[in-house]
Amino acid sequence: MSSEAVPVLDLSRQYAALGAEIQAAVADVCSAGRFVLGQEVRAFEQAVERDYRITGAIGCASGTDALWLAMAALGIGPGDAVITTPFSFFATASSILRVGATPVFADIDPVSMNLSASSVAEVLREHTGDRIRAILPVHLYGQCADWDALSALAAEHGLTLVEDAAQAFGASWRGVYAGALGDTAAFSFYPTKNLSAWGDAGMTTARDAAVAERATALRAHGMRRRYYHDEVGWNSRLDTVQAAVLLIKLKHIAHWNQQRARVAARYTDLLTAAGITGSVRDGAVLLPTADPRGTHVWHQYVIRTLRRDDLRAHLAERKIGSEIYYPLCLHQQDALEHLGYKTGQFPESEKAAATVLALPIYPELREDEQDRVVEAIASFFR
Ligand SMILES: *Cc1c(COP(=O)(O)O)cnc(C)c1O
């Protein structure tokens, strides 16, 4: 058996395949000298709109900014509350605070680990305080949240839906792509995401033309006419270099997502054949599943086990990378203590935080490497 390391992510393989083509595109941007919001930015936005049937796509500086823009353009602000999941990256909640609104948490579904519509319904029944304006589900690990249930709730209560699609470029629900499901949505092109830039980049999408137009203005200091400011926005312009990188990678993302799905299916087959799978409570490995109503893009392949930390150390000893997304829920973060939540309030989220482990998954992951990952996991449980 080879003892070469299997990193949790290896971007050098994608670079080896596309580096020369991308460098030529970057050189064009440099010689044209239009480094911010150049023609590649609009070309990238239009390509996303066309390929993913999204009405308004607005490139911006990061996924975090995209979330802020997605809410600011809807007019969500002070005095408003937004319901979201406590089992996500910090930016999901901090962007709500950044628009001046209050995050209100609801627990996750134990199977998908996405925001649970029944928990949201409970919050809507019991919530007092700031007026709830929106629901902000996260398409965690590349799988769309239950859009049937969430959109029914939003319609019933007159709420807007904002998607955190940072991990789900190309995912879909009943044939509609992430980014076209909600009233607005946010993508991240951070280097570890399934569609990634050569640095920070993001995108807001908006169904309504007026909201898209407002997001476009807010991205550049609320400026519609040069140096005339209609409202206070921010600088969240997208670099032309990043758009040039993304334009090239966009041609490959559908294929890459298929390759991720192939890797995921193979993990499921191999781990099942190893005879170590079952329920978390019985000390076995719980495998991730894909809801048949959607298309999962497998941004992450996340298993669950009560012996997570020991398993992770066992893998590390064998030079196999893994990662924990996320070890501490948002309602338990020191920075959000002022929201007044307590440990124990979101049991499914807390159980997920204690048991999840993401395995190496990327389009270029080789079968022999995957075999080593599975063999190492199996040897831990035997
Ligand atoms: C990555 C991520 C973000 C933030 O994106 P950045 O581009 O890093 O700012 C927001 N939400 C989720 C769920 C993410 O995974």
The ligand as an SDF file (V2000), in Angstrom:
LIG
                    3D

 15 15  0  0  0  0  0  0  0  0999 V2000
  -17.9200   29.8090    2.2210 C   0  0  0  0  0  0  0  0  0  0  0  0
  -19.2540   30.1020    2.8030 C   0  0  0  0  0  0  0  0  0  0  0  0
  -19.7090   31.4230    2.9870 C   0  0  0  0  0  0  0  0  0  0  0  0
  -18.8300   32.6280    2.8130 C   0  0  0  0  0  0  0  0  0  0  0  0
  -18.1950   32.7340    1.6090 O   0  0  0  0  0  0  0  0  0  0  0  0
  -16.8270   33.5920    1.4690 P   0  0  0  0  0  0  0  0  0  0  0  0
  -16.6230   33.6610   -0.0010 O   0  0  0  0  0  0  0  0  0  0  0  0
  -15.7660   32.8270    2.1800 O   0  0  0  0  0  0  0  0  0  0  0  0
  -17.0530   34.9150    2.0850 O   0  0  0  0  0  0  0  0  0  0  0  0
  -20.9960   31.6130    3.4340 C   0  0  0  0  0  0  0  0  0  0  0  0
  -21.7960   30.5870    3.7190 N   0  0  0  0  0  0  0  0  0  0  0  0
  -21.3920   29.3040    3.5880 C   0  0  0  0  0  0  0  0  0  0  0  0
  -22.3490   28.2040    3.8990 C   0  0  0  0  0  0  0  0  0  0  0  0
  -20.1020   29.0250    3.1430 C   0  0  0  0  0  0  0  0  0  0  0  0
  -19.7170   27.7520    3.0200 O   0  0  0  0  0  0  0  0  0  0  0  0
  1  2  1  0
  2  3  1  0
  2 14  2  0
  3  4  1  0
  3 10  2  0
  4  5  1  0
  5  6  1  0
  6  7  2  0
  6  8  1  0
  6  9  1  0
 10 11  1  0
 11 12  2  0
 12 13  1  0
 12 14  1  0
 14 15  1  0
M  END
$$$$
